[in-house]
C-alpha cells in the first residue's frame, strides 16, 4: 500500500450544505451569496462584481445580503421554508394535542401528539411517560407519517402537569385535549 | 429514489456477520478497484459494519453511523455522494450539460441528449447496468450517482429517452442524512 489516494476535501457551502459550486442550483441561492463571497470569491466572479458595483467597502457583504433579500424577494417570503418543488411549507402550529382512544370498553390509550415541535426527543419522552405512569408507552407512527406517543391507560388527569413539569419549554396554553371530537384547551 | 428519504424509513439496523461483512467488502473492492487501498480506512475491520434495511429492498452500509454505500436487492454497491466526493476517481464518469443540472438535482433521470450534447461527455467503456458518477459541465464534483440503462455506445446512437437512472443526487434525502443514529 505504497500510494494511498488521499481523500479530496470538498468545500461545502455553510448555508445549504451543497458543494459550493452547486449553490447556484440549490434551494436558496440568494441566501448562500454572502457566504460564497466571503469564502470562495473566485468561484462566482459575477457575484463579486455585483457586490463591487453596489458597494465598495467591506461592510458590503452584509449590506448586500440585506439588499438582495430585500430587493428580489419579499422579506416575508424568506421566513417560509420551501419544500422541494417550490411549494411553500406552512409553519406548523406549536401545540401538544392529547387524545383518548377507547379500546375494549374499560381500557384506553392516550396519544400525545406534537411534543417533537418543542424539541423533545420522543423516545426519551415515551420512556419518561411510561415510568411515571407505570404503563407501556411507545412511539408510533400516526396518520400522515407523524410520530406520536401512545400511552396505555387513561392518564388524562395529570398528564398536563407532568408535561409542563418535565419540559418547561412547553407552555400550558399550548396543550389541548380532544374531547368528543372537539379541541379543548387544557387550562 | 432517495427523494423522500429520512431516518424513519429505516426499518431495521443490524450488525452483520463477519462472513457477510467479508462479502460486502469483496464486492465493493471488485466494483471499485480504485477504492481498494483505502478500503481498510473506510471499513475498518475492527469497527462493526452495520447494514440498515429500508423499504424497496434498499440496504445502506453504515460505519460509525455514517452511510457509506447503498445497494438495491442484490445489485452492486454504490457509494454515497459524500464518499464519492472524497474519492472521485473510483467510478466511471458521465458528464451532462449545464441545462440538465437543474433537473438532475430535482431527481430527474438522465436523458441521452444531455449526455451527447456539446456540454456532455461519455466514457465509451461504460456498459449498460453499471453504476456511474454523473458530473456536470463546468463543475468539479459529482452531482449524482446513476445506474446506466444503456451502454455508452447505445446512448450515442439512440440519443433519446432515459440513459441513466438517477439513484442518488445532491440534496436528496440520503444526502441530507449525514449520520444515522
Interface residues (C-beta under 8 A of the other chain):
Chain A: X1 X3 X4 X5 X7 X8 X9 X10 X16 X17 X18 X19 X21 X22 X25 X26 X27 X84 X85 X141 X145 X147
Chain B: X3 X8 X34 X37 X38 X41 X85 X86 X87 X88 X89 X101 X102 X105 X106 X139 X140 X141 X143 X170 X171 X175 X176
